[in-house]
Amino acid sequence: MKKTRNILTKSIILLAALIVTSTDISAQEAITLDTANKKPIFSDTVLDLQDEDTDPVETIDENTIYVEGNQPKPLIQAPKYPSAQGGISDYDSSIEASASKFLFFDLLYKTAQDVYNLEIERTDVPSQLLKDKLTFNLEKGPVETLHIWSAYQLNFSNTIPEKGDTLSKFNVGVINVLIDGKFKGGKEGFRIMLDPTRSYAQSGFMQTFFQDLYIESRRIPHHKILIGNSRPGVGIEGAQSPYTLAFINRSQISRNLANIRKFGVRVQGDYSLVDYDLGLYSSSTNFTSFFPGHEFDAWINIKPLGKTDGKYGKLVTGAGIQSGEKLGMSYYLTGAYAGYEYKKFWTKFEYARANGSNGGSGLTDKRSQGLFATIGYRLTKKLELLARYDQFDPDRDINNNLQREYTLGSNYYLKGQALKLIFNYIYCQNDNRPDSHRLMVGTQILL
């Protein structure tokens, strides 16, 4: 009976301590990413690369909580249970095991609190919900910091053709596991991105499993040099990170003529009035062959308002080329871009013309061309409305084969790009097959 009473007494003490330490979420201040004076650079907004986070999440001191007035208040610590060496004869190891379970759930609860209070305003760069939890500082070895994170894009689509049967489908657009690291000194880093969802008829699972696989150096001011497998800078949207896209699907020129990884050497420059992206690659995609040919990509952006601190908005005009040869077949592409942002409004226009291509639709000698125009408006910090006109001609030598897409969409940024809800309505108009309507509802989660 005495042993039973002691156990009961300790259980009551533990329960009381847990109740006292439980803090109302509403009493904590939001963790805010200060973005008032941050200006995105070209490599942040366009390229599928993870630069250093300029808006880190504020660290919460695990020994304090924040109450009204921002005055720190010590946490009430849960009682520590005596070990077997304490000399207490009625020690029961099951009590310590039970306490460990409570501490585990307390850790989950605290993590949920941190995520709930996280405020992310920027949507031009990807942010992760658990970056602080999953970033590790290493004292030994050549690697200084290691950040492990993951990305998920899921959507449900309902396609209604004007002739034929309705098709409903659940799509797993992206499941990515990423490992970003910095070597000692902070000038060099690396990225490994794994994607188990990608599949192509001409390649096996392991060849598409490794997507990004490169080392980068920032020793030259305003420059970044990459060696390895990355997404070449073919067009603006074609080179854009999938985690910052405005719509669920890329434009037709982006998904057909670009949106592929290749192995090579790449140099990116970033200045206030100009950005550029130059690369020399193997024309192989997804490691399907060693070196079937070469490819040269070059893109340059001019920013006339780059020194006005956004007073008149942000204007970017750009152009580029792609020239390559693969298995004896030559291909050549040119493109042009114009984009403008002012306060809550933004718009983009892009055009591409290809004499043969080696992009997302594979190697082909067809002479294609296309364009898209997008406008967007932020009704609130979280709600964005979008519209896009998208046209593509897969073969200029054939008449009456244009493919047009009219898209209306909205994004609701619960936690910036780290957690958002997406809705798209697409009217697909085709010259040589029945038109159709498509409804798409999706979500993105970056952990």
Sequence and secondary structure as in RCSB ss.txt:
>XXXX:A:sequence
MKKTRNILTKSIILLAALIVTSTDISAQEAITLDTANKKPIFSDTVLDLQDEDTDPVETIDENTIYVEGNQPKPL
IQAPKYPSAQGGISDYDSSIEASASKFLFFDLLYKTAQDVYNLEIERTDVPSQLLKDKLTFNLEKGPVETLHIWS
AYQLNFSNTIPEKGDTLSKFNVGVINVLIDGKFKGGKEGFRIMLDPTRSYAQSGFMQTFFQDLYIESRRIPHHKI
LIGNSRPGVGIEGAQSPYTLAFINRSQISRNLANIRKFGVRVQGDYSLVDYDLGLYSSSTNFTSFFPGHEFDAWI
NIKPLGKTDGKYGKLVTGAGIQSGEKLGMSYYLTGAYAGYEYKKFWTKFEYARANGSNGGSGLTDKRSQGLFATI
GYRLTKKLELLARYDQFDPDRDINNNLQREYTLGSNYYLKGQALKLIFNYIYCQNDNRPDSHRLMVGTQILL
>XXXX:A:secstr
 HHHHHHHHHHHHHHHHHHHH   GGGS  EE   TT    HHHHTBS     SS      TTEEE TTS EEE 
        GGG  TT  HHHHHHHHHHHHHHHHHHHHHHHHHEE    SS   TTTTTTEEE SSSSEEEEEEEE
EEEEEEEEEEESSS  EEEEEEEEEEEEEEEEETTSSEEEEEEE TT   TTS HHHHHEEEEEEEE  STTEEE
EEEEE    STGGGB GGG SSSS  HHHHHHS   EEEEEEEEE SSEEEEEEEEES STTSSS S EEEEEEE
EE TTTTTTTTT EEEEEEEEEEEEETTEEEEEEEEEEEEEETTEEEEEEEEEEEEEEETTEEEEEEEEEEEEEE
EEESSSSEEEEEEEEEEES TTSSS  EEEEEEEEEEESSGGGEEEEEEEEEEEESSS  EEEEEEEEEEE 
